[in-house]
Amino acid sequence: MNNLESTTVEPVGNDAQACASRWAYRTPEQKRIDAEKALSRAWPARPLPEGKTWQDVLREVGRGDETDEQVTEDLRKLS
């Protein structure tokens, strides 16, 4: 193996493609840390419910107690 094969060069620039490429070069741990930093700046922090991650809480946003039949009926009324 030569030096070129073992070297990773991250893209440079501020355009969307360069940013996406830099994101692709990150490890899962780096991506997790970056996501937490971005979310911490997005809105004021609130304590998480016991035993939940921010991803768990985000998945629950917008869920209601409607049945599938109620959702189908509401969609039918809108069309």
N, C-alpha and C positions, 0 to 999 in steps of 0.2 A: 504494500500500500504506500503510495506517495503522500506527500504533505497536502496536496490539493484534495485528495479523497477524504482526508481526516479533518479538514477545516470547514467550519460552517461560517458563512458570511451572511449577516442579517441585512435585509434591504434598508436603504436609507431614503428618507423623504417623508413628507407629510400628506401625500395624496392618499386616497382611500385604498388603493391597491397596495402601496407600501405598508400602510398600517395593518391591513389584513394579513400581509405576508409576515410581518413581525409577530403578529398574534399567533400565527401558525407555528412559528419557531419556538414558542414558549412551552415549558413543561406543564403538565396538569397542575402542579403546585403553584407555579407562577401565574397561571390563568386564574386559579382560585383566589390568590392574593389580589390580583388586579381587579377581579370582579367585586371582591369585598370592598376595595378602595373606592371603586366607582359607585357602588351602592351607598357607601357611607357619605358620599358627597351629594347624592341624589335627593335625599330627604332626611329629616332629623331621625336620629336613632331612637328606637324604642326597644325595651327588653323583649327578647324572644320568649314565647311560652316554653315552659319546662319540657325538655326532651325534643324540641323542634329546631330545625335549621331554618335559615332564611329562605331556602328553596321550598321547604315544606309550607311555610307561611304564604309564599308567593303563589304556590299552586292552589291554595284555598281561596284566594281573592276572587270575588265574583261568583262563587258557588252559592246557590240557593237551595231551597228545599223542594223545588218543583219536581214533579214526576215527569217522565219522558212524555207521557200523554199530554200534560199541561204545556210543555214546551212545544210539542207538535201542533197543538191547537192554537197557541199564540202565534206561531210562525204562519199557520194557515190564515189567520185573521189579517196578518200583515201583507200577505201576497194578493 
